[in-house]
């Protein structure tokens, strides 16, 4: 008897929700996108990761995150020790933030709330900057952005300002996929990364086929690793 497929958890970026992964959830029913728990005002990113972990049911073998979700997933990996960590248009350091965005981090809190309100008013323009490539994608981006919590945005930007990521646990394999035209987070220049030509920051929405193939390989590798550890045959 073969082992069951590995479970996975994906975390969305700031201003987004589970709809960012609609194409992935439709293709892979073993994946889940939990809602963000409310942070405490003094939570830093590691403490918030503990809060997220306690809200999950079990320990996923595959953990991934897009943009801000990738930063939280990085911290979660130290708690959950998944087989695989996926960064989908995300990074392992704030140095990857494009310079204009990185320069705004010291203006966390009230300024971040003001910035979200500005983005919400200019959502159709921001959609193009983020990489939406169709009317449907632009509409979904606008809907998610207008539903975003200013309070969560203010906390998250303040937490990011002080984030100092640790080395990933050696037992966790890191895989990356990134858009070549991401204007928010730069693709990693000197590490292994699957680069999707023409994709922007909203890679899961704009290039679902490429992301789903990437996920399929990652899930297959997770299943193979689990079977090897248990001595269970794995179906190819």
Buried (B, 14 or more C-beta within 10 A) or exposed (E): EEBEBBBBBBBBBBBBBBBBBBBBBEBBEBBBBBEBEEBEEEBBBBEBBBBBBEEBEEBBBBBBBBBBBBBBBBBBBBBBBBBBBBBBBBBBEBEBBEEEEBEBBEBBEEBBBBBBEEBBEEBEEBBEEBBBBEEEBBBBBBEBBEEBBBBBBBBBBBBBBEBEBEEBEEEBBBBBBBBEBBBBBBBBEEEEBBBBEEBBBBBBBBBBEBBBBBBEEBBBBBBBBBBEEEEEEBEE
